[in-house]
Amino acid sequence: MALAEILMLGRMLPIVETSLDADFTVHKVAAADVASLDPALCARVRAVAGGAHVPVNAALIDRLPALEIVANFGVGYDSVDARYCAGKGVCVTNTPDVLTEEVADTALGLLLMTAREFGAAERYLRAGRWTGGPYPLTRATLRGRKLGILGLGRIGKAIAARAEAFGLEIHYHGRSRQQGVAYTYHDSLEGLARACDTLMVVAPGGAETRGIVNARILAALGPEGIVINVGRGTVIDEAALITALQEGTILSAGLDVFEDEPRVPQALIDMDRVTLLPHVGSASRHTRDGMGRLVVDNLLSWFREGKPLTPVAETPFVKRG
């Protein structure tokens, strides 16, 4: 007998779909069909599973009167209105820890590619240009750089540990100074940027962080500045970043995330000194399958044990009954 009826928003990994089908009655709904959901079905749905591609907003939540839990695929959950869920007594879960190491690896790889122009150097070789002379010496190096991390959470700390091994001096900014952390803390983002020449963005998305890396912050970083973003594209004012790169306000950028994915501004694509990745920070089969298993395990734990495994901060678990 099925544990509950679930709404699956968009396609998910085979490991998720197969596992949920085994224990739940799953209704797979494409993004275009969410607005036309059958009210009778909405009345029976007790859980939602999905990722960032279909928002779980107040309008959808209000149409699901029996909703108990939203299981989000990904550590970031800005596509879910978690505060509204909290007010409705709906639990929200995400998939932390599982992707920490993979994203941290990507962040350091992206930093190396950007500083040493490895992507451009490879294109130079593939175009047959090496026979005409060596690739030009790169202006940037990691030697002597100061890395400022915006968002020293699980992933930020894993990045910092790797960066230390490369000899980088670590600084950070967040809502407050963290106990037991020896890195230099700055109580403002502008202060962090002024103290460093490399800004690693690991902050989550949402209204509070939208566009906080703006023209003023980029100017504070300086003409040798490098910006790396493996957090959310919305954290950086993309138009300001493009202007800063075009005018030489900063040196270069490495981006795995963008404001309006998968649409990337042509101005960024046209810049050789910018390294661009198609949001692949956690995109290994090993890590994505682990994230998928945690989505399933959260739902199984909720309906079998009455508790989630990884609730988000806005909806901390309080035992029912």
C-alpha positions as CSV (number, residue, x, y, z in Angstrom):
1,M,0.0,0.0,0.0
2,A,1.3,3.4,-1.0
3,L,2.5,5.6,1.9
4,A,1.0,8.8,0.4
5,E,0.3,10.6,-2.8
6,I,3.2,12.8,-4.0
7,L,3.5,15.5,-6.6
8,M,6.7,15.3,-8.5
9,L,7.5,18.7,-10.2
10,G,9.3,18.1,-13.5
11,R,11.6,15.1,-14.2
12,M,14.0,13.8,-11.6
13,L,16.8,11.4,-11.7
14,P,16.0,7.7,-12.4
15,I,17.1,6.8,-8.9
16,V,14.5,9.2,-7.4
17,E,11.6,8.3,-9.7
18,T,12.2,4.5,-9.3
19,S,12.5,4.7,-5.5
20,L,9.5,6.9,-5.0
21,D,7.3,4.8,-7.3
22,A,8.1,1.8,-5.1
23,D,6.5,3.4,-2.0
24,F,4.3,6.2,-3.1
25,T,1.6,7.1,-5.6
26,V,3.6,9.6,-7.6
27,H,2.0,12.2,-9.9
28,K,4.6,13.5,-12.3
29,V,3.7,17.1,-13.4
30,A,5.5,19.2,-16.0
31,A,6.2,22.8,-15.3
32,A,3.7,23.9,-17.9
33,D,0.9,21.8,-16.3
34,V,1.2,23.0,-12.7
35,A,-1.4,25.7,-13.2
36,S,-4.0,23.3,-14.4
37,L,-3.8,20.7,-11.7
38,D,-7.0,18.8,-10.9
39,P,-8.4,20.2,-7.6
40,A,-9.4,16.6,-6.6
41,L,-5.7,15.6,-6.9
42,C,-4.5,18.7,-5.1
43,A,-6.7,17.7,-2.1
44,R,-5.0,14.3,-1.8
45,V,-1.3,15.4,-2.3
46,R,0.6,15.2,1.0
47,A,4.2,15.8,-0.4
48,V,6.0,17.6,-3.1
49,A,9.3,16.4,-4.6
50,G,11.3,18.6,-7.0
51,G,14.3,20.8,-7.8
52,A,14.8,24.4,-8.7
53,H,13.1,24.4,-12.1
54,V,9.5,24.6,-10.8
55,P,8.9,27.0,-8.0
56,V,7.0,25.9,-4.9
57,N,5.4,29.2,-4.2
58,A,2.5,30.4,-2.1
59,A,0.0,30.0,-4.9
60,L,0.9,26.3,-5.3
61,I,1.1,25.7,-1.5
62,D,-2.4,27.1,-1.1
63,R,-3.7,24.7,-3.7
64,L,-2.5,21.7,-1.6
65,P,-4.5,21.7,1.6
66,A,-3.1,18.3,2.8
67,L,0.5,19.2,2.1
68,E,2.9,18.1,4.8
69,I,6.4,18.2,3.3
70,V,8.4,19.6,0.4
71,A,11.5,17.5,-0.4
72,N,13.9,19.8,-2.4
73,F,16.6,18.3,-4.6
74,G,19.6,20.5,-3.9
75,V,21.2,22.3,-0.9
76,G,19.9,25.6,-2.2
77,Y,16.1,26.0,-1.9
78,D,15.4,29.5,-2.9
79,S,12.8,28.2,-5.4
80,V,10.7,27.1,-2.4
81,D,8.9,29.7,-0.3
82,A,10.1,28.1,3.0
83,R,8.8,31.0,5.2
84,Y,5.3,30.5,3.8
85,C,5.6,26.8,4.3
86,A,6.6,27.4,7.9
87,G,3.5,29.5,8.4
88,K,1.4,26.7,7.0
89,G,3.1,24.0,9.1
90,V,4.7,22.4,6.1
91,C,8.2,21.0,6.5
92,V,10.9,21.7,3.8
93,T,14.0,19.5,3.4
94,N,17.1,19.9,1.3
95,T,20.2,17.9,0.5
96,P,23.1,19.3,2.5
97,D,26.5,17.6,3.0
98,V,26.1,15.2,0.1
99,L,27.4,17.7,-2.4
100,T,29.8,19.7,-0.3
101,E,33.1,18.1,-1.4
102,E,32.1,18.0,-5.1
103,V,31.2,21.7,-5.2
104,A,34.3,22.7,-3.3
105,D,36.4,20.8,-5.8
106,T,34.6,22.6,-8.6
107,A,35.2,26.0,-6.9
108,L,39.0,25.4,-6.7
109,G,39.1,24.1,-10.2
110,L,37.2,27.2,-11.4
111,L,39.6,29.5,-9.5
112,L,42.6,27.8,-11.1
113,M,41.0,27.9,-14.6
114,T,40.2,31.6,-14.2
115,A,43.5,32.8,-12.7
116,R,45.7,30.8,-15.0
117,E,43.4,31.1,-18.1
118,F,43.5,27.3,-18.6
119,G,40.3,27.3,-20.7
120,A,41.6,29.9,-23.1
121,A,45.0,28.2,-23.2
122,E,43.3,24.9,-24.3
123,R,41.3,26.7,-26.9
124,Y,44.6,28.2,-28.2
125,L,46.1,24.7,-28.5
126,R,43.0,23.2,-30.2
127,A,42.9,26.1,-32.7
128,G,46.4,25.1,-33.8
129,R,47.9,28.4,-32.6
130,W,50.7,26.9,-30.5
131,T,52.8,26.3,-33.6
132,G,52.9,30.0,-34.1
133,G,54.2,30.7,-30.6
134,P,53.6,29.9,-27.0
135,Y,50.4,31.0,-25.2
136,P,51.0,34.4,-23.5
137,L,52.1,34.6,-19.9
138,T,49.1,35.0,-17.6
139,R,48.7,38.2,-15.7
140,A,47.2,36.4,-12.6
141,T,48.6,33.7,-10.3
142,L,47.4,32.2,-7.0
143,R,50.7,33.2,-5.4
144,G,50.2,35.8,-2.7
145,R,46.4,36.1,-3.3
146,K,44.0,36.7,-0.5
147,L,40.7,34.8,-0.8
148,G,37.5,36.3,0.6
149,I,34.7,33.9,1.0
150,L,31.1,35.1,1.0
151,G,29.2,32.4,2.8
152,L,31.3,30.3,5.1
153,G,28.9,27.4,5.5
154,R,29.6,23.8,4.9
155,I,30.8,24.4,1.3
156,G,32.6,27.6,2.2
157,K,34.6,25.8,4.8
158,A,35.5,22.9,2.5
159,I,36.7,25.5,-0.1
160,A,38.7,27.3,2.6
161,A,40.5,24.0,3.5
162,R,41.5,23.4,-0.1
163,A,42.5,27.0,-0.6
164,E,44.8,26.9,2.5
165,A,46.7,24.0,0.8
166,F,47.3,26.3,-2.1
167,G,48.8,28.9,0.3
168,L,46.0,31.4,0.1
169,E,45.2,33.7,3.0
170,I,41.5,33.2,4.0
171,H,39.0,35.9,5.0
172,Y,35.3,35.7,5.2
173,H,32.0,37.6,5.6
174,G,28.7,36.4,6.9
175,R,25.9,37.5,9.2
176,S,28.1,37.1,12.2
177,R,31.6,35.9,13.3
178,Q,31.7,32.2,13.6
179,Q,33.0,30.6,16.8
180,G,36.1,28.4,16.4
181,V,37.0,29.8,13.0
182,A,40.5,31.3,12.8
183,Y,40.1,33.0,9.4
184,T,39.8,36.8,9.4
185,Y,36.2,38.0,9.7
186,H,34.8,41.2,8.1
187,D,31.5,42.6,9.3
188,S,30.7,44.0,5.9
189,L,31.0,42.6,2.4
190,E,32.7,45.8,1.2
191,G,35.3,45.4,3.9
192,L,35.9,41.9,2.8
193,A,36.3,43.0,-0.8
194,R,38.8,45.8,0.2
195,A,40.9,43.4,2.2
196,C,41.1,40.7,-0.6
197,D,41.8,40.4,-4.3
198,T,39.8,37.2,-4.9
199,L,36.1,36.9,-4.0
200,M,34.6,33.4,-3.7
201,V,30.8,33.6,-3.7
202,V,29.1,30.6,-2.0
203,A,26.1,32.5,-0.6
204,P,22.5,31.1,-1.1
205,G,20.0,32.9,-3.4
206,G,16.8,34.7,-2.3
207,A,15.6,38.2,-1.8
208,E,18.2,38.9,1.0
209,T,21.2,38.2,-1.2
210,R,20.0,39.4,-4.6
211,G,22.6,41.6,-6.2
212,I,24.6,42.1,-3.1
213,V,27.9,41.8,-5.1
214,N,27.3,45.0,-6.9
215,A,29.4,47.8,-8.6
216,R,30.6,49.1,-5.3
217,I,31.8,45.7,-4.1
218,L,33.5,45.0,-7.4
219,A,35.3,48.4,-7.3
220,A,36.5,47.6,-3.8
221,L,38.0,44.3,-5.0
222,G,40.2,46.2,-7.4
223,P,41.8,45.9,-10.8
224,E,43.6,42.6,-10.0
225,G,40.3,41.2,-8.6
226,I,38.9,37.8,-9.5
227,V,35.3,36.8,-8.8
228,I,34.3,33.2,-8.5
229,N,30.6,32.2,-8.1
230,V,29.5,28.7,-7.2
231,G,26.6,29.8,-5.0
232,R,23.6,31.4,-6.8
233,G,23.7,33.6,-9.9
234,T,21.3,36.1,-8.4
235,V,23.9,37.0,-5.7
236,I,25.9,39.0,-8.3
237,D,24.5,42.0,-10.1
238,E,25.3,40.5,-13.6
239,A,25.1,43.8,-15.4
240,A,27.5,45.4,-13.0
241,L,29.9,42.5,-13.3
242,I,29.9,42.8,-17.1
243,T,30.6,46.5,-16.9
244,A,33.4,45.9,-14.3
245,L,35.0,43.3,-16.6
246,Q,34.7,45.5,-19.7
247,E,36.1,48.6,-18.0
248,G,38.9,46.8,-16.2
249,T,37.5,47.5,-12.7
250,I,38.3,43.8,-12.0
251,L,40.5,41.4,-13.8
252,S,38.4,38.3,-14.4
253,A,35.6,36.1,-13.3
254,G,34.8,32.4,-13.1
255,L,31.1,31.5,-13.0
256,D,29.2,28.3,-12.6
257,V,25.9,30.0,-12.0
258,F,24.0,32.8,-13.6
259,E,21.0,35.1,-13.0
260,D,18.8,33.6,-15.7
261,E,19.9,30.1,-16.3
262,P,20.4,28.6,-18.8
263,R,20.5,31.9,-20.6
264,V,24.0,33.4,-20.3
265,P,24.7,37.0,-21.5
266,Q,26.6,37.1,-24.8
267,A,28.9,39.8,-23.3
268,L,30.2,37.2,-20.9
269,I,30.5,34.5,-23.5
270,D,32.6,36.9,-25.7
271,M,35.2,37.6,-23.0
272,D,38.2,35.3,-23.2
273,R,39.4,36.0,-19.6
274,V,36.1,34.9,-18.2
275,T,35.6,31.2,-17.4
276,L,32.1,29.9,-17.7
277,L,30.6,26.5,-16.6
278,P,27.0,25.4,-17.1
279,H,26.1,25.0,-13.4
280,V,28.0,21.7,-13.0
281,G,29.2,22.2,-9.4
282,S,27.7,19.0,-8.1
283,A,27.1,17.4,-11.5
284,S,28.8,14.0,-11.1
285,R,26.7,10.9,-11.2
286,H,28.0,9.9,-7.8
287,T,27.0,13.1,-6.1
288,R,23.7,13.7,-7.8
289,D,22.6,10.1,-7.0
290,G,23.5,10.8,-3.4
291,M,21.4,13.9,-3.4
292,G,18.5,11.9,-5.0
293,R,18.7,9.3,-2.3
294,L,18.5,11.9,0.4
295,V,15.3,13.3,-1.3
296,V,13.8,9.9,-1.1
297,D,15.0,9.2,2.4
298,N,13.5,12.4,3.7
299,L,10.1,11.4,2.4
300,L,10.4,7.8,3.6
301,S,11.5,9.0,7.1
302,W,8.6,11.5,7.2
303,F,5.9,9.1,6.4
304,R,7.3,6.0,8.2
305,E,8.9,7.7,11.3
306,G,7.1,11.0,11.4
307,K,10.3,13.1,11.1
308,P,12.5,14.5,8.3
309,L,16.2,13.9,8.1
310,T,17.4,17.3,6.9
311,P,14.8,20.1,7.5
312,V,15.8,23.6,6.5
313,A,16.3,26.4,9.0
314,E,12.9,28.0,8.3
315,T,11.0,24.8,9.1
316,P,12.9,23.1,12.0
317,F,11.3,19.8,13.0
318,V,8.9,19.8,15.9
319,K,7.5,16.4,16.7
320,R,3.9,16.1,15.6
321,G,1.2,15.2,18.1
